[in-house]
Amino acid sequence: MRAVIVDYGAGNLRSVDLALARAGFETALTVSPEGLAGADVVVLPGVGAFRPAATRLRAAGFFDALPALVDRGGWLLGLCLGMQLLFERSDEDGDHEGLHLLHGDVTRLPAGGKVPHMGWNELEVGAASPIAAGLAPAAHAYFVHSYYARADAADVIAWTSYSVRFPAIVARGRVVGFQFHPEKSADVGAALLLGFARFVAAARVRR
């Protein structure tokens, strides 16, 4: 399967590329929507703030191209900030619109812990999913973020807690998001990307 990574100047691209390759994907990078052609999966990574990331994506044409890709039957995986961009809006540095591919919004982590939240946190799997089927009990993933998504509970595969309980893995149809960095999460990240790859492959066979 072919995974195309969106390069909009806000991602840990080399590590994401290597992690996807280890999960069995043939990988490529694109800076324009034209590069999405032929992708089985599009990956939206992200490090940084919501507003400038959304501005760059919009300027490059991805705000139209990514929803259109999903409408055509494509798969989209958002990582960290990339997951937050999948939601309707964020209040980081104002009020800013997201891609509207997942219901809910993004807001700052409350007082009670050091912000940004940076380090290993336990994943609490709350819904059966092939994506998380390979996780061992009390698996931990690596998080770096100051904001979190308030998602529909029906879309949440796994939760974590840091001052507040929030979604760590979300999925609605062919749109999937990891709030953490799977490429920095060692065996847990590798297992989740492999579970995602198998999930996509199985769905393609059923079509």
C-alpha positions in Angstrom: 0.0 0.0 0.0 1.1 3.5 -0.7 1.2 6.2 2.0 1.6 9.8 1.0 2.8 12.2 3.7 1.7 15.8 3.5 4.7 18.1 3.8 3.4 21.5 4.9 6.3 22.5 7.0 5.0 21.3 10.3 5.9 17.6 10.6 8.6 15.2 11.8 8.8 13.9 8.3 11.8 11.6 8.3 10.8 9.7 11.4 7.2 9.4 10.2 8.4 8.1 6.9 10.6 5.4 8.5 7.8 4.3 10.9 5.3 3.9 8.0 7.9 2.0 5.9 8.4 -0.4 8.9 4.6 -0.9 9.0 4.8 -2.1 5.3 3.8 1.1 3.5 5.5 2.3 0.3 6.0 6.0 1.2 6.2 9.4 -0.6 6.0 13.0 0.4 4.0 15.8 -1.3 3.8 19.5 -0.9 0.7 19.9 -3.2 -2.7 18.2 -3.6 -1.6 16.8 -6.9 0.8 14.5 -5.1 -2.1 12.7 -3.4 -3.0 10.9 -6.6 -2.6 7.1 -6.2 -2.4 7.2 -2.4 -4.0 4.4 -0.4 -3.4 6.4 2.7 -2.6 10.1 3.2 -0.8 11.0 6.4 -1.1 14.5 8.0 1.7 14.9 10.6 2.2 17.9 12.7 4.3 19.7 15.3 3.6 23.2 16.4 0.5 25.5 16.6 -2.9 25.0 15.0 -3.3 28.5 13.4 -0.1 28.6 11.3 -0.5 24.9 10.3 -4.1 25.5 9.2 -3.0 28.6 7.3 -0.3 26.7 5.4 -2.6 23.8 4.6 -5.3 26.2 3.3 -2.8 28.2 1.2 -1.5 25.0 -0.4 -5.0 23.8 -1.3 -5.2 20.9 1.2 -8.3 22.2 3.0 -10.3 21.3 -0.1 -8.2 18.3 -1.2 -8.2 16.3 2.0 -12.0 16.2 2.5 -12.4 15.5 -1.2 -10.0 12.6 -0.9 -12.0 11.1 2.0 -15.3 11.6 0.0 -13.7 9.6 -2.8 -13.0 6.7 -0.5 -9.4 7.5 0.6 -7.9 7.1 4.1 -6.5 9.9 6.2 -4.3 9.5 9.2 -3.6 12.5 11.4 -0.7 12.5 13.9 -0.5 14.8 16.9 -1.3 18.3 15.5 -2.3 16.6 12.4 -5.1 14.8 14.4 -6.2 18.1 15.9 -6.5 19.7 12.4 -9.1 17.0 11.5 -11.6 18.6 13.9 -14.0 21.5 13.4 -12.1 24.2 15.1 -9.4 25.1 17.7 -9.3 28.0 20.2 -5.4 28.0 20.1 -4.4 31.7 19.7 -7.9 32.7 18.7 -10.7 30.8 17.0 -9.6 28.8 13.9 -11.4 26.5 11.6 -10.2 22.9 11.0 -11.0 20.4 8.3 -14.4 19.4 9.7 -13.6 15.7 9.2 -14.3 14.8 12.9 -16.9 16.3 15.2 -15.6 18.3 18.1 -13.1 21.0 18.9 -9.6 21.5 20.3 -8.8 23.4 23.5 -6.0 24.0 25.9 -5.1 21.4 28.6 -6.4 22.6 31.9 -4.2 23.6 34.9 -3.0 20.7 37.0 -0.1 19.5 35.1 2.9 21.0 33.3 2.0 22.3 29.9 3.1 21.3 27.3 2.3 17.7 28.2 5.5 16.0 27.2 6.3 12.3 27.8 4.9 8.8 28.1 1.3 8.3 29.0 -0.8 5.2 29.3 -3.4 4.3 26.6 -6.8 3.2 27.9 -8.4 1.3 25.1 -12.1 2.0 25.2 -13.5 0.4 22.0 -12.6 -2.7 20.1 -10.8 -1.8 17.0 -8.3 -3.7 14.7 -6.0 -0.6 15.0 -5.4 -1.3 18.7 -5.7 -5.1 18.6 -2.0 -5.6 19.0 -1.5 -3.5 22.1 -0.4 -5.0 25.3 -2.2 -4.0 28.5 -1.0 -0.7 30.0 0.7 0.3 26.8 2.3 3.8 26.8 2.7 6.2 23.9 4.8 9.4 23.6 2.9 12.7 23.7 4.0 16.3 23.1 1.1 18.8 23.1 -0.6 21.7 24.9 -4.1 21.3 23.4 -6.4 18.3 23.3 -9.5 17.3 21.3 -13.0 17.2 22.7 -14.4 14.5 20.4 -17.6 12.5 20.1 -17.2 9.5 22.5 -18.4 7.2 19.8 -15.3 8.1 17.7 -12.8 7.4 20.5 -10.8 4.1 20.3 -8.4 4.9 23.2 -8.2 7.6 25.9 -5.4 8.9 28.1 -5.4 11.3 31.1 -3.2 14.3 32.0 -5.1 16.8 34.1 -8.2 15.7 32.1 -9.2 12.6 30.3 -9.0 13.1 26.5 -8.9 11.1 23.3 -5.6 9.5 22.3 -6.9 7.6 19.3 -10.0 8.5 17.3 -11.6 7.1 14.2 -14.7 7.9 12.1 -15.0 5.9 8.9 -11.7 6.3 6.9 -10.5 9.2 9.1 -8.1 8.2 11.9 -6.1 10.3 14.4 -3.4 9.6 17.0 -2.8 12.5 19.5 0.6 11.1 20.3 3.6 10.5 18.1 3.7 6.8 16.9 7.1 7.4 15.3 8.5 8.2 18.8 6.5 5.5 20.7 8.8 2.6 20.1 7.1 -0.8 20.0 3.7 0.6 20.9 3.8 3.1 18.0 5.0 0.3 15.6 2.1 -2.0 16.7 -0.5 0.7 16.2 0.8 1.7 12.7 0.8 -2.0 11.8 -2.7 -2.4 13.1 -3.8 0.6 11.1 -2.1 -0.8 8.0 -3.9 -4.1 8.4 -7.2 -2.3 9.1 -6.9 -0.4 5.8 -5.8 -3.5 3.9 -8.8 -5.5 5.2 -11.2 -2.7 4.3 -9.8 -2.6 0.7 -10.3 -6.3 0.3 -14.0 -6.0 1.4 -14.8 -3.3 -1.1 
